[in-house]
Amino acid sequence: MTWLITGGAGYIGAHVVRAMTEAGERTVVYDDLSSGFAERLPEHVPLITGSTLDADRVAAVLTEHGVTGVVHLAARKQVGESVERPLYYYRENLEGLRVVLDAVTRARVPSFVFSSSAAVYGMPDVDLVTEETPCSPMSPYGETKLAGEWLVRATGRATGLSTASLRYFNVAGAARPELADVGVYNLIPMVFEKLTEGAAPRVFGDDYATPDGTCVRDYIHVVDLAEAHVAAARALDAAPGRELTLNVGSGEGVSVREMIDRINTVTGHGIPPVVTARRPGDPARVVASAERIGTELGWQAKHDVQDMITSAWSGWTRLHPEAARTA
C-alpha cells in the first residue's frame, strides 16, 4: 500500500505519517505548508507542495506515486475564524475534499480515511457521546466536517470506495518535542502561553453542572490518534467497500480546573487560574464513548493526561525556553 497523507506536514498529520511509516506503510505527503512544516517529516517521505483545490496536481500525485489509499487531513480548523470567514472554510474544507474525492474515484484508489471532529456534535446533552448522538454543529467549521462526512459516505456508497470518518475529540501531546503543536488554539497550549507570560490561566465559567463547575472534556493523545489512523487504514484495506464512522477519544472526562491544576504541577509554575465569564456555546460536558472503535478496530487509548501534558510541555519549552526558566 502507498498512502497519500494530505495535510501530512501539520501537527496531527506528521504524527500520522510517523505512525504509518513505523507500521511499514509507504507514505507520500501533500501539503500547502500554510500551517505545516517540511522538517516534521522523515527524509525518505516524499513531500509534494500544493493545494487540495488544484485538481490537476492532486490527480497527478495519485498517479505518479501509485497511491492506493488516502488519509485526508488537510483542512482549516479554527472555530472562531470559521465564524468570521464561513465562505473561506466551506471552500477550503468542502471544495478541497470534493476535489480530492473526485481524483480518488477517477484514479480508482480503493480506500479513504477522513479527518472529522467532535465539533459535529455541537452541544450534546448526554454523559457519553456515541456515534448515534444527534449531530448539531455550532460553527461553520463543524458544519464543514459533518457535510464532509456526508460527502465521503455518499461517494463510498456510489463508487465502492472504502471509507472511514474519524471524529477526533481534544487532541494533545506529542511523540517528540519537534512534532509538538505550535498553535495556541486549545486549552493546554493556551495555559502554557499564560504561564510563560507569568499570567494567570483563564477559566471561562465555573457555574456549569459539573463536579467542580467547569467544563469537562475528553482528551486524546496525538500518538493514540495516529495509531487509530493506522488501524482504520488497515481495516479498509482488509475489507473492500467498508464504511466506518468512529469516535476517537479516551472515554474519560477531565475538567478545565483539573487540567490547569495538573499543568501547574507538571510545569512547576503554580499560578492559580482566574475565572471569567462563560464563552457562548461552550457545552458543560463532551466526553466520547470509545466503545465502537474498540469493537471495530481493536483500538484503545494508551496514553493518559499526564503523558499529554508532559510531552506537550517538552515541545513548548523547546520553542519557548524562557517558560522553563520562569518555572
Sequence and secondary structure as in RCSB ss.txt:
>XXXX:A:sequence
MTWLITGGAGYIGAHVVRAMTEAGERTVVYDDLSSGFAERLPEHVPLITGSTLDADRVAAVLTEHGVTGVVHLAA
RKQVGESVERPLYYYRENLEGLRVVLDAVTRARVPSFVFSSSAAVYGMPDVDLVTEETPCSPMSPYGETKLAGEW
LVRATGRATGLSTASLRYFNVAGAARPELADVGVYNLIPMVFEKLTEGAAPRVFGDDYATPDGTCVRDYIHVVDL
AEAHVAAARALDAAPGRELTLNVGSGEGVSVREMIDRINTVTGHGIPPVVTARRPGDPARVVASAERIGTELGWQ
AKHDVQDMITSAWSGWTRLHPEAARTA
>XXXX:A:secstr
 EEEEETTTSHHHHHHHHHHHHTT EEEEEE  SS  GGGS TTS EEE  TT HHHHHHHHHHTT  EEEE   
   HHHHHH HHHHIIIIIIHHHHHHHHHHHTT  EEEEEEEGGGS S  SSSB TTS     SHHHHHHHHHHH
HHHHHHHHH  EEEEEEE EEE  SSGGGS     SHHHHHHHHHHHT   EEE S SSSTTSS EEEEEEHHHH
HHHHHHHHHHHHHSTT EEEEEES S EEEHHHHHHHHHHHHT     EEE   TT  SEE B  HHHHHHH   
    HHHHHHHHHHHHHHH HHHHHT 
